[in-house]
Amino acid sequence: MNDTVVKIEDVTFAYNGQKVLENVSMTVRPDDFIAMIGPNGGGKTTLLKLILGLLKPNMGSIRVLGEHAEKASHDIGYVPQDVHINRHFPISVIDVVMMGRLKSGKRFKKSLDKDRHVVLHALKQMEMAAYADTKMGELSGGQRQRVFIARALVTQPKLMLLDEPTAGIDSKGQAEFFQLLKELNTEMAIIVVSHDLLVISTYVKSVACVNKHLHYHPQAEITGEMLETMYPSTGETICPVELVAHGLPHRVLTDHEGVGE
């Protein structure tokens, strides 16, 4: 299993009897950098939570590094959607990242000095070491996201899961952010949920289209055929400006939230 980080086989999951994912299968290798795309409610966030072991499939199996998902959570770094920090709460960058060390379950075995060393190294990787003592409320959206990734990195994960990490970040910030992820990919597998198709296609290695079912494409190119598979008259808006930039067909329809998101 050394060449497999995640093995998902025939997974089905339902909320209150309504199927969100059906017969989903996928293998994640140690050097994978996968973009997960699909409509709101298509099951992307649900699939991440299944990999994390926060949810259990109704059918099928998920193995992470050869173990049941819930037993391997310490090997996964996770940056969820909408991480909220009260801007008026006086917590510093280094304190937020230190929380990642506390959650690793090793706080009684590791000295505070070593924890601090690991935390500062993670901040340096994210180019945020100079802001260690800065209050979180003083950072930009892109800077805060780098801090949250640093918090995930201090567990020294073998897999990083990020759920729409560039929401609210400008185009330049998105490009810089994904370049950092590309560099991290030399050390770990990465799965990132994103609607920023123009940006992700430049950096990722493959694409997983999720809309109840999963279609895996072992290349980074996002084609019109792939989008038609994922958005067949669903009433879903998907970055029409970015599709134009790709020269792909697009449509502007009504966005909606779904139970599976």
C-alpha positions in Angstrom: 0.0 0.0 0.0 3.0 2.3 0.0 2.1 3.6 -3.5 -1.5 4.4 -2.4 -2.5 7.2 -0.1 -6.3 6.8 -0.5 -8.3 4.0 -1.9 -12.0 4.6 -2.4 -14.1 1.7 -3.7 -17.8 1.8 -4.6 -18.7 4.3 -2.0 -22.3 5.4 -1.6 -23.5 8.0 0.9 -26.9 9.5 1.7 -28.2 12.2 3.9 -31.7 11.3 5.4 -32.2 8.8 2.6 -31.2 11.1 -0.2 -28.2 9.9 -2.1 -25.4 12.4 -2.3 -22.6 10.1 -3.7 -23.2 6.8 -5.5 -20.7 4.1 -6.5 -17.7 6.4 -6.2 -14.3 5.0 -6.7 -10.9 6.7 -6.8 -7.2 6.0 -6.0 -4.9 8.8 -4.8 -1.1 8.3 -5.2 1.6 10.0 -3.1 2.5 12.5 -5.8 -1.0 13.3 -6.9 -2.3 16.9 -7.1 -6.0 16.6 -7.8 -8.6 19.3 -8.5 -12.1 18.3 -7.4 -14.7 20.2 -9.4 -18.5 19.9 -9.6 -21.7 21.8 -8.9 -22.8 22.9 -5.5 -24.6 20.0 -3.9 -22.6 17.5 -6.0 -21.0 15.9 -3.0 -17.4 17.4 -3.1 -17.3 18.4 0.6 -19.1 15.2 1.6 -16.4 13.2 -0.1 -13.6 15.1 1.7 -15.4 14.4 5.0 -15.6 10.7 4.2 -11.9 10.6 3.5 -11.3 12.4 6.8 -13.4 9.8 8.6 -15.8 12.4 9.8 -18.6 10.5 7.9 -18.9 6.8 7.2 -20.1 5.5 3.9 -23.4 3.6 3.7 -21.8 1.3 1.2 -18.3 0.7 0.0 -14.9 1.3 1.6 -12.3 4.0 2.1 -8.8 3.2 3.1 -6.2 5.9 3.9 -2.6 4.7 4.0 -4.0 1.2 4.3 -6.2 2.0 7.4 -9.8 2.8 7.9 -10.3 6.5 7.3 -11.0 7.5 10.9 -7.8 5.8 12.1 -5.6 7.7 9.6 -6.8 11.3 10.4 -3.5 12.2 12.0 -1.9 11.8 8.5 -4.2 14.2 6.9 -4.0 18.0 6.8 -7.4 19.7 6.3 -8.3 23.2 5.5 -12.1 23.5 5.5 -14.4 26.0 3.9 -15.0 29.3 5.6 -12.6 29.1 8.6 -13.9 32.0 10.7 -11.6 33.9 13.0 -13.1 36.8 14.9 -11.1 39.7 13.7 -11.4 41.4 17.0 -10.1 38.4 19.0 -6.5 39.1 19.9 -5.0 35.8 18.7 -1.6 35.8 17.0 -0.6 33.8 13.9 1.8 31.6 15.9 -0.9 30.7 18.4 -3.3 29.7 15.6 -0.7 27.4 14.0 0.3 26.0 17.4 -3.3 24.7 17.7 -2.3 22.2 15.0 0.3 20.7 17.3 -2.2 20.3 20.1 -4.6 18.5 17.9 -1.9 16.0 16.8 -2.3 14.2 20.1 1.5 14.4 20.9 1.4 17.3 23.3 2.7 15.3 26.2 5.5 13.7 24.3 6.9 16.8 22.5 8.6 19.7 24.2 7.3 23.2 23.7 10.6 24.2 22.1 10.2 21.5 19.5 6.6 22.4 18.8 7.6 26.0 18.3 10.4 24.9 15.9 7.9 22.9 13.8 5.4 25.8 13.8 8.0 28.3 12.7 9.1 26.0 9.9 5.6 25.6 8.7 5.1 29.4 8.7 8.4 29.7 6.7 7.1 27.2 4.1 4.0 29.4 3.7 6.1 32.6 3.6 4.4 33.8 6.8 7.2 33.6 9.4 7.6 37.3 9.5 4.0 37.5 10.7 4.3 35.1 13.5 3.4 37.6 16.2 0.8 39.5 14.1 -2.8 39.3 15.1 -5.0 37.3 12.7 -7.4 40.2 12.3 -4.7 42.2 10.7 -4.0 39.8 7.8 -5.5 39.7 4.3 -7.7 36.8 3.2 -4.8 35.2 1.3 -2.5 35.5 4.3 -5.0 33.9 6.6 -5.4 31.0 4.3 -1.6 30.5 4.3 -1.8 30.4 8.1 -4.5 27.8 8.1 -2.4 25.6 5.8 0.6 26.1 8.1 -1.6 24.9 10.9 -2.4 21.8 8.9 1.2 21.2 8.0 2.5 21.0 11.6 0.9 17.5 11.8 3.3 16.5 9.1 0.6 15.0 6.9 0.9 12.7 3.9 -2.3 14.1 2.4 -3.6 17.6 2.3 -7.3 18.3 1.7 -8.4 21.9 0.9 -12.0 22.9 0.4 -12.3 26.0 -1.8 -9.3 27.7 -0.2 -9.1 30.6 -2.5 -12.6 31.9 -2.1 -12.5 35.6 -1.7 -8.8 35.9 -2.8 -8.0 38.0 -5.9 -6.5 36.4 -9.1 -2.9 37.3 -8.2 -3.3 35.9 -4.7 -4.8 32.7 -6.2 -1.9 32.2 -8.5 0.6 32.6 -5.7 -1.5 30.3 -3.4 -1.6 27.5 -6.0 2.2 27.9 -6.6 2.7 27.2 -2.9 0.5 24.2 -3.1 2.5 23.0 -6.2 5.7 23.2 -4.1 4.0 21.3 -1.2 3.0 18.6 -3.6 6.7 17.5 -3.8 6.1 16.3 -0.2 2.5 15.1 -0.1 -0.6 14.3 -2.1 -3.1 17.2 -2.4 -6.8 17.3 -3.2 -8.2 20.8 -3.6 -11.9 21.6 -4.2 -12.2 24.7 -6.3 -14.4 26.5 -8.8 -11.5 28.6 -10.1 -11.0 26.5 -13.2 -8.6 28.8 -15.0 -6.2 28.9 -12.1 -6.3 25.2 -11.1 -5.8 23.9 -14.6 -2.4 25.6 -14.6 -1.1 23.9 -11.4 -2.9 20.6 -10.8 -2.0 17.2 -12.4 -5.5 15.7 -12.7 -9.2 16.4 -12.2 -11.9 14.6 -10.4 -15.4 15.7 -11.5 -17.9 15.0 -8.7 -21.7 15.3 -9.3 -23.1 12.4 -7.3 -20.9 10.1 -9.3 -17.1 10.7 -9.8 -15.3 10.9 -13.1 -11.5 10.9 -12.9 -9.4 12.5 -15.6 -5.6 11.9 -15.4 -4.8 15.2 -17.0 -5.1 18.8 -15.9 -6.9 20.0 -19.0 -10.6 20.9 -18.3 -12.6 20.3 -21.4 -16.1 21.2 -22.5 -17.0 17.5 -22.6 -16.0 17.2 -18.9 -18.1 20.2 -18.0 -21.1 18.9 -19.9 -20.8 15.6 -18.0 -20.7 17.5 -14.6 -23.3 20.2 -15.4 -26.0 18.7 -17.5 -28.8 21.2 -17.2 -28.4 21.3 -13.5 -29.1 25.0 -13.2 -25.6 25.6 -12.0 -23.3 28.5 -12.7 -19.7 27.6 -13.1 -17.3 30.5 -13.7 -18.5 31.6 -17.2 -15.7 34.1 -17.5 -13.1 31.4 -16.9 -14.8 29.2 -19.4 -14.5 31.9 -22.0 -10.8 32.2 -21.2 -10.5 28.5 -22.0 -12.5 28.9 -25.2 -15.1 26.5 -23.7 -18.9 26.8 -24.1 -20.6 28.3 -21.1 -24.0 29.3 -19.8 -25.3 31.5 -17.1 -28.0 29.7 -15.0 -29.3 29.9 -11.5 -26.9 28.8 -8.7 -28.3 26.9 -5.8 -27.2 25.1 -2.7 -27.6 21.4 -2.4 -27.8 18.9 0.4 -24.6 17.2 -0.5 -22.3 20.2 -0.4 
